[in-house]
Amino acid sequence: MWQYLWAHAIFHMVRWFPPSNRIKITVVTMVITLCLLSPQFYVLLLNRTTRWCPEPLLSLLIVSIVMTFFVIGFTFLFVTMIPVPREVKIAFHVFGLINFCTGLAQCIATLKGKDCQFTTVELYDISVALAVLSAVAIVFVVFMLPFWIINETKRDSVLDRRERTGICYEPVKCCSCLWHI
């Protein structure tokens, strides 16, 4: 789930910069996004990672790497496409749903895989990190979901930027990244 939130935050962060001055932030965000792969590949390429572990932590690490490649693609699309086409938004939200399921699986497998911390130390450590990131992202999305749904069903009741009204206007007038793409 953290991958979904990462691309979502990058989308909004890049739009805080004026269109004429987005090249630097685009390059920086793409480099940082590419760097998200390095710790995952490091752990994957260790010989100790393939030792026995009762939980599918290695499989979840591979899924996380694949999801991170998708995040790189979505991040690139979000920083280069203005406006973002509806089809890309729909694909991104489908990716978010898949990411939610894998994030939940990561949390459950990591909680159940206490034995792995002795046999595959690095794999367990990165699984804990990915599970914590996923849990934080899941909590954030679960907290924000009712506001997103209400704002979609009763248009602009929660946040209307044009009229500068809505029950959530004041808390988010400086932080628009709380809202969907």
C-alpha positions, 0 to 999 in steps of 0.5 A: 500500500505504501507504493500507492501512497508514494505515487499519489504524494509525488503527483501532488507534490510536483504540482505545488511547483510552477509548471515552468520550474518542474524539471528539477523536482521531477528529476529528484523525485524520479531518482528517489523513486528509483532508489526505492528498489535498491534495498529490496534488490539488496535483500533479494540477492543475498544468499541467506534470503533463500533459507527456509522461512515458514511464511512467504516473505520472499514471495512478498518481497518479489511482489513488492519489487514488481509493485515498485516497478509499477510505481516508477511507471505511475510516478513517471506518468504523473510527473510528465502528463498534465492533465492525467488521462482518466484511463491512467487514473482508473488503472492507478486506483486498480493498482491501489486496490491490488496494492492494498491486498498485498500490503495486508498480506505483507502485514499478516505474513510478517506478524506470523513470521517471527521464526524468520527473524532467526533464519533470514534476518535481512528478509525479516527486517525488510518485511517488517519495514514494508509491513510498517509502511503498508500499515501506515498507508492502510490506516491513512487510506481507511481514515480518508476513504469516508471523506473521499466517498462523501465528496464524490457522492455529494459533490464538493460538500467536503472540499470545494477549492473553487468556492473555498468551502466545505467541512475540510477546506481549512485543514487541507487548504495548504495540503492538497495531497490528501485528495485523490488524483 
